[in-house]
Amino acid sequence: MSRINIVFLIAFVGLLVWVFLFGQETVQRVQRGAMTFFKPFVAGAQKVEDAITEFGKEKPSVTDVQAQLDQVRRERDQLRLEVLRMDELAEENNALRESLNYVKNSPLQLVPARVIGRKPSTWYNTLIIDKGHDSNIAADSPVIVPIGENAGLIGKISEVQGRDSSVVVLLSDETCQVSARIQGSAEQGILSGQRGALRVMPDLKLKYLSKDAVVEAGREVISSGAGDLFPPNLLLGKIKDFKPDAITGEATVEPIVNFDVLKHVFVILPDTLESPDTSESVTRATPTSSP
């Protein structure tokens, strides 16, 4: 008998003796130890087998990869649109909440209106709202939008077209003129729009100021209340620059309202303006902080 066979025979006899001499619990403990020792090798072998199997599979075609890529891009674009819609809804919700708070705290008689019409050729001149005779809207009624606790003037009613339609001439139009003053100073003048490019929001012009007026950039311009058309303290814009001439001075004013995004506005009813307590009421409704 060869030496190798003798070795295997001795090992086999020893294994039989070990099984019969030791208890079942000892045998199981040894088995668990052996399994724990060999488990990483078994797992590694399985991974190698899986990798070989995957490698052997047919690779996806270029068409399939392109189709999957197109699908991912469509889903990405759809998600972007959803995010934009959510942002727009959040902004509109904040604007409506701001408007409701202003109306709740204002003693003015305000009629809410929605912008329903606008022409590209007269974008910064006029717009159409969905309120008319049925809502007691009258020509020359001021039109505003809430800005925090204050109100910004956007223009006035130029024509009531019917029961539920009116035309608003915007402050950015050169025919809309407002008596205005510079916040924190005694300087007063007439604010109006000016002709500008169709696609660029024009600045406003504050005319008939003192030629030696000290006018700082960034100062707020508000309605003065002179005359019976516009109540005082409505926000109009901010000073950009000042240029004196031989007799008077003129300031360029950046509008406080973005005329490009007007959706919801408020019309001040005439009864409010004719009230004997108008000045005090409007001042409370549209407080402004001193610089």
C-alpha positions as CSV (number, residue, x, y, z in Angstrom):
1,M,0.0,0.0,0.0
2,S,1.3,3.4,-0.9
3,R,2.2,6.0,1.6
4,I,-0.6,8.3,0.4
5,N,-3.2,5.6,0.8
6,I,-2.0,4.9,4.3
7,V,-2.3,8.6,5.2
8,F,-5.9,8.8,3.9
9,L,-6.8,5.5,5.7
10,I,-5.4,6.8,9.0
11,A,-7.3,10.1,8.6
12,F,-10.5,8.3,7.8
13,V,-10.2,6.0,10.9
14,G,-9.4,9.1,13.0
15,L,-12.5,10.8,11.8
16,L,-14.7,7.8,12.6
17,V,-13.1,7.6,16.1
18,W,-13.7,11.4,16.6
19,V,-17.4,11.1,15.6
20,F,-18.1,8.2,18.0
21,L,-16.1,9.5,20.9
22,F,-17.3,13.1,21.0
23,G,-20.8,14.2,21.7
24,Q,-23.2,15.7,19.1
25,E,-22.9,19.2,20.6
26,T,-19.1,19.2,20.1
27,V,-19.5,18.0,16.5
28,Q,-22.0,20.7,15.7
29,R,-19.7,23.3,17.2
30,V,-16.8,22.2,15.1
31,Q,-19.1,22.2,12.0
32,R,-20.2,25.8,12.7
33,G,-16.6,26.8,13.0
34,A,-15.7,25.2,9.7
35,M,-18.7,26.9,8.0
36,T,-17.6,30.3,9.4
37,F,-14.1,29.7,8.1
38,F,-15.1,28.7,4.6
39,K,-18.1,31.1,4.2
40,P,-16.0,34.0,2.7
41,F,-14.5,31.6,0.2
42,V,-17.9,30.3,-0.8
43,A,-19.3,33.9,-1.2
44,G,-16.3,34.9,-3.3
45,A,-16.8,32.0,-5.5
46,Q,-20.5,32.8,-6.0
47,K,-19.6,36.4,-6.9
48,V,-17.1,35.2,-9.5
49,E,-19.7,32.9,-10.9
50,D,-22.3,35.7,-11.1
51,A,-19.8,38.0,-12.8
52,I,-19.0,35.4,-15.4
53,T,-22.7,34.8,-16.0
54,E,-23.4,38.6,-16.5
55,F,-20.4,38.9,-18.7
56,G,-21.8,36.2,-20.9
57,K,-25.1,37.9,-21.4
58,E,-25.7,39.9,-24.6
59,K,-24.8,43.6,-24.4
60,P,-27.6,46.2,-25.0
61,S,-27.7,47.7,-28.5
62,V,-27.0,51.3,-29.2
63,T,-30.6,51.8,-30.0
64,D,-31.7,50.5,-26.6
65,V,-29.2,52.7,-24.8
66,Q,-30.3,55.8,-26.8
67,A,-34.0,55.0,-26.0
68,Q,-33.2,54.8,-22.3
69,L,-31.3,58.0,-22.4
70,D,-34.1,59.8,-24.2
71,Q,-36.6,58.5,-21.6
72,V,-34.4,59.8,-18.8
73,R,-34.1,63.2,-20.5
74,R,-37.9,63.4,-20.8
75,E,-38.4,62.6,-17.2
76,R,-35.8,65.2,-16.2
77,D,-37.5,67.9,-18.3
78,Q,-40.9,66.9,-16.8
79,L,-39.5,67.3,-13.3
80,R,-38.1,70.7,-14.2
81,L,-41.5,71.8,-15.4
82,E,-43.1,70.6,-12.2
83,V,-40.6,72.5,-10.2
84,L,-41.3,75.7,-12.2
85,R,-45.1,75.2,-11.7
86,M,-44.6,74.8,-8.0
87,D,-42.5,77.9,-7.8
88,E,-45.1,79.9,-9.7
89,L,-47.9,78.6,-7.5
90,A,-45.9,79.5,-4.4
91,E,-45.3,83.1,-5.7
92,E,-48.9,83.5,-6.6
93,N,-50.0,82.2,-3.2
94,N,-47.7,84.6,-1.4
95,A,-49.0,87.5,-3.5
96,L,-52.6,86.6,-2.8
97,R,-51.9,86.2,0.9
98,E,-50.3,89.7,0.9
99,S,-53.2,91.1,-1.0
100,L,-55.7,89.6,1.5
101,N,-53.8,91.0,4.4
102,Y,-53.8,94.5,2.8
103,V,-57.5,94.5,2.1
104,K,-58.3,93.3,5.6
105,N,-56.4,96.1,7.2
106,S,-57.4,98.9,4.7
107,P,-60.3,101.3,5.3
108,L,-60.5,101.9,1.5
109,Q,-63.3,100.4,-0.6
110,L,-61.3,98.1,-2.9
111,V,-62.6,96.0,-5.7
112,P,-60.3,93.1,-6.6
113,A,-59.8,92.5,-10.4
114,R,-57.9,90.2,-12.6
115,V,-55.9,91.2,-15.7
116,I,-57.6,89.6,-18.7
117,G,-56.1,91.4,-21.7
118,R,-52.9,92.9,-22.9
119,K,-51.5,93.7,-26.3
120,P,-47.8,93.5,-27.1
121,S,-47.9,96.8,-29.0
122,T,-49.3,98.6,-25.9
123,W,-47.7,96.4,-23.2
124,Y,-46.5,99.4,-21.1
125,N,-49.5,101.6,-21.9
126,T,-52.7,99.8,-21.1
127,L,-54.3,96.6,-19.9
128,I,-57.8,95.2,-19.5
129,I,-59.4,94.0,-16.2
130,D,-62.5,91.9,-15.6
131,K,-64.5,94.5,-13.6
132,G,-66.8,97.2,-14.9
133,H,-70.1,98.9,-14.3
134,D,-71.5,96.0,-12.2
135,S,-68.7,96.6,-9.7
136,N,-69.2,100.4,-9.6
137,I,-66.0,101.0,-11.4
138,A,-65.7,104.6,-12.8
139,A,-63.2,106.4,-15.0
140,D,-60.1,107.8,-13.3
141,S,-60.4,105.4,-10.4
142,P,-56.9,104.6,-9.1
143,V,-55.6,101.1,-9.6
144,I,-53.1,99.6,-7.1
145,V,-51.3,96.5,-6.0
146,P,-50.4,95.7,-2.4
147,I,-46.7,95.8,-1.5
148,G,-46.4,94.5,2.0
149,E,-48.3,96.9,4.3
150,N,-48.2,99.6,1.6
151,A,-49.8,99.9,-1.9
152,G,-48.1,100.7,-5.2
153,L,-49.9,102.7,-7.9
154,I,-50.0,101.0,-11.3
155,G,-52.3,103.5,-13.0
156,K,-56.0,104.5,-13.3
157,I,-59.1,103.5,-15.1
158,S,-59.3,105.2,-18.5
159,E,-62.4,103.6,-19.8
160,V,-65.2,101.4,-18.5
161,Q,-66.1,99.2,-21.4
162,G,-69.1,97.3,-20.1
163,R,-70.5,95.4,-17.1
164,D,-67.4,93.4,-16.5
165,S,-64.5,95.1,-18.4
166,S,-62.4,98.2,-18.0
167,V,-59.3,99.6,-19.5
168,V,-56.4,100.7,-17.2
169,V,-53.8,103.2,-18.4
170,L,-50.6,102.4,-16.7
171,L,-48.3,104.7,-14.8
172,S,-45.6,103.9,-17.3
173,D,-47.7,105.6,-20.0
174,E,-46.7,109.2,-20.7
175,T,-50.4,110.3,-20.5
176,C,-50.7,109.1,-16.9
177,Q,-49.6,111.9,-14.6
178,V,-49.4,111.9,-10.8
179,S,-48.6,114.6,-8.2
180,A,-45.7,113.2,-6.4
181,R,-43.1,114.0,-3.7
182,I,-39.8,112.6,-2.7
183,Q,-40.0,110.8,0.6
184,G,-38.1,112.6,3.4
185,S,-38.0,115.9,1.6
186,A,-40.2,118.9,0.6
187,E,-39.5,118.4,-3.1
188,Q,-42.7,117.8,-5.2
189,G,-43.3,117.5,-8.9
190,I,-45.3,115.7,-11.5
191,L,-44.5,112.0,-12.2
192,S,-45.3,110.4,-15.6
193,G,-44.2,107.7,-17.9
194,Q,-42.3,108.1,-21.1
195,R,-42.0,106.6,-24.5
196,G,-39.7,103.6,-24.5
197,A,-38.9,100.4,-26.4
198,L,-41.8,98.0,-26.7
199,R,-39.9,95.2,-24.9
200,V,-38.2,97.3,-22.2
201,M,-40.0,98.7,-19.2
202,P,-39.5,102.5,-19.4
203,D,-38.4,104.5,-16.4
204,L,-40.6,107.3,-15.0
205,K,-39.8,111.0,-15.0
206,L,-40.4,113.3,-12.0
207,K,-40.5,116.8,-13.4
208,Y,-40.7,120.4,-12.1
209,L,-38.4,119.8,-9.1
210,S,-36.2,122.7,-7.8
211,K,-33.1,123.0,-9.9
212,D,-30.9,123.0,-6.8
213,A,-32.8,120.2,-5.1
214,V,-30.7,117.7,-3.1
215,V,-32.0,114.4,-4.4
216,E,-30.3,111.1,-3.4
217,A,-30.5,107.9,-5.5
218,G,-32.7,105.3,-3.8
219,R,-35.1,107.7,-2.3
220,E,-38.7,106.6,-2.5
221,V,-41.2,108.6,-4.5
222,I,-44.8,108.6,-3.3
223,S,-48.1,110.3,-4.3
224,S,-48.5,113.7,-2.7
225,G,-52.3,113.7,-2.6
226,A,-52.5,117.1,-4.4
227,G,-55.7,117.1,-6.4
228,D,-58.7,114.8,-6.0
229,L,-57.5,111.9,-8.2
230,F,-54.9,109.9,-6.3
231,P,-54.8,109.5,-2.6
232,P,-51.5,110.3,-0.8
233,N,-48.7,108.0,0.2
234,L,-49.1,105.5,-2.6
235,L,-45.7,104.0,-3.6
236,L,-44.6,105.1,-7.1
237,G,-40.9,104.3,-7.4
238,K,-37.3,105.1,-6.4
239,I,-34.9,107.8,-7.6
240,K,-32.3,106.7,-10.1
241,D,-30.7,110.0,-10.9
242,F,-31.3,113.8,-10.9
243,K,-30.5,116.4,-13.6
244,P,-31.0,120.1,-13.0
245,D,-31.6,122.5,-15.9
246,A,-31.8,126.3,-16.2
247,I,-35.1,126.6,-14.4
248,T,-36.2,123.3,-12.9
249,G,-34.8,119.8,-12.1
250,E,-35.9,116.4,-13.4
251,A,-35.4,113.0,-11.7
252,T,-35.4,109.6,-13.3
253,V,-37.5,107.2,-11.3
254,E,-37.5,103.4,-11.4
255,P,-41.1,102.1,-11.0
256,I,-41.9,100.3,-7.7
257,V,-44.2,97.9,-9.6
258,N,-43.0,95.4,-12.1
259,F,-45.5,96.0,-15.0
260,D,-44.5,92.8,-16.7
261,V,-46.0,90.4,-14.2
262,L,-49.4,92.1,-13.3
263,K,-52.1,89.5,-12.7
264,H,-54.2,90.7,-9.8
265,V,-55.0,94.3,-9.0
266,F,-57.3,96.4,-6.9
267,V,-59.5,99.4,-7.9
268,I,-60.1,102.1,-5.4
269,L,-63.8,103.1,-5.6
270,P,-64.6,106.8,-6.0
271,D,-66.7,106.9,-2.7
272,T,-63.5,106.3,-0.8
273,L,-61.7,109.2,-2.3
274,E,-64.6,111.6,-1.7
275,S,-64.8,110.7,2.0
276,P,-64.0,113.6,4.4
277,D,-61.6,111.3,6.2
278,T,-59.8,110.1,3.1
279,S,-56.4,111.6,3.8
280,E,-56.2,110.1,7.3
281,S,-57.6,106.7,6.2
282,V,-55.3,106.3,3.3
283,T,-52.3,107.3,5.4
284,R,-53.2,104.5,7.8
285,A,-53.8,102.0,5.0
286,T,-50.5,102.7,3.3
287,P,-47.9,103.7,5.9
288,T,-44.4,104.3,4.8
289,S,-41.2,104.3,6.9
290,S,-39.0,107.3,7.0
291,P,-35.5,106.9,5.6
